[in-house]
Amino acid sequence: MRRLLYALLVVLTSASPALAQPTIIGPAQTTICNKVATLAVGPTTITQVIPPGAVATPASQSIFICGWHITNTGATGTFTLTIGSGLNCVTNPVVIIPAVNVTSTAPSADHIDYASQQIPAGNTLCVTSSVATISYVFWYSQF
């Protein structure tokens, strides 16, 4: 009888169905930002902030954005973030953040420890200010 119970126990425990693997939530590999780019107050035309790369083959590098802090010393203004290739995003410009208001009492800040947006390889990050009193700080990584 013992042998029968033992055999039944072995069969029941070894034939259990496989459990499903848990779903991964979030990126499989997080990118930590280790660079800062700044642009002082001034231009009201589209201006390059982060170039496509500083290595021999910049077209193979992507820009990973962790965030920004954008301030305005004037009463009111807007900024727009654009990506594109070429100096000042002149080739194939695409607006990734449409015009956002920023005042002297309400800076625009969006900053986390890891990258939340990837700019395709070979592209540049550019900004356009509506007034000459807006300054920028960007946290990013590039590889």
N, C-alpha and C positions, 0 to 999 in steps of 0.2 A: 504494500500500500504506500509505503514511504517513497519507493522508487517511482511509482505512478504520480504521486503529488509533486515530487521533485522534477520529473520530466514535464509535467504540465506547467509548472512554474517557469522552467527554462524556455519552453515554447512561447508562453504568453509574454515574457519580458523581452525576448529577442525578436519577436515579430511585430513589435509596436511600429506604427507608422512614423515616418520622418516628420519632424516639425518644420514648418516654413521658416525661412530665414527672415529676420526683421528687415523692414524697409529702411534704407538710409535716408535720413532727413538732412538736407543741407548739402553743401559741396563736399565731394570726396576729398579734395585737397584744398585747404584754405590758403590764400595768398596773403601774406603779411606785408604791409606797406612800409618801406624803409627809406623813402625819398620824400622831399618836400619841394614844391615849386611855388614861387611867389611872383606876383605882378603888382607893382606899386600903382598908385592912382595915376590916371593919365589918359590913355587912348580911348576913343569912343568908336573906333573901327575894329573890325575883327582882328584879333591879335593872338599869335601862337603863345601858349603857356608851356606845354610839354611837347618837345619834338619827338619824332618817331623813334629815335634811338641814337646812341652815341658810339656805337660800335661800327665795324667795317660793313656790316650788313643790317642797317637799321630797319629795312623792310620786313625782316623776320621777327622783329620784336613787337610784343603787344604791350599796351599800357593798361595797368590795373588800378582803378580808382578806389581809394578807401573813403575819401570825403573831401570836404572843403569848408572853409570859413571865409565868407565874403562880407565885407563891411563897406559902409558908405559914410563919408564925412559930410555929405550934403543932406538936404531935406528928403529927397526921394530919387529913385532911379531904378533901372532894371538891368539884369544881366542875362545873357543867353550862352549856353555851352554848345559848341559845335565840334564835330570831328570831320576830318577830311585829310587828303594828302597834299603835299606841297607846302611851301611856306604860307602861313596864315590860312591854312585849310582851303586854298583856292580851288583845288581839284576835288570834285565830288563832295561838296560840303553837305553834311547831314546834321540837323539840329537834334541834340539828344536831350537837352533840358530847355524847354521854351522859356520865354521871357518871365523872369521871377522878380517881384518887387523886393527892394532892399532899401531901408532907411537908416538914418543915423541911430535910431532907437531900436531897430529890429534887424540885426545882421542875419544873413542866411547861413546856417551851419548844418552840415550833415556829415558826421565823422564817426566811423567805427574802426575797430582794430584790424579788420581784414577786408579785402577787396570785395566790393559789392557790384562792380561794373567792370567789364573788360572791353577795351577799345581794340578793334581788329588790328592785326600786325600791319605796320607801315603807315598807320594813320597818326595824325597830330591832334592834340586837344587844343582848342581855341576858345576864346571868350569874346563877347561883344558887350560893351557897356553903353548904356544910354546917356550917361553923364560922366564927366571926367573926375569924379570924386570917389569912385569905387575901387577897392583894392582886393586882392585875391591871395589865398593860401590853399594849396592842394596837397593832399597826402596821397602818394601813389607808389607803385612798384612797376618795374619794367624788365621784361626778359622775353 
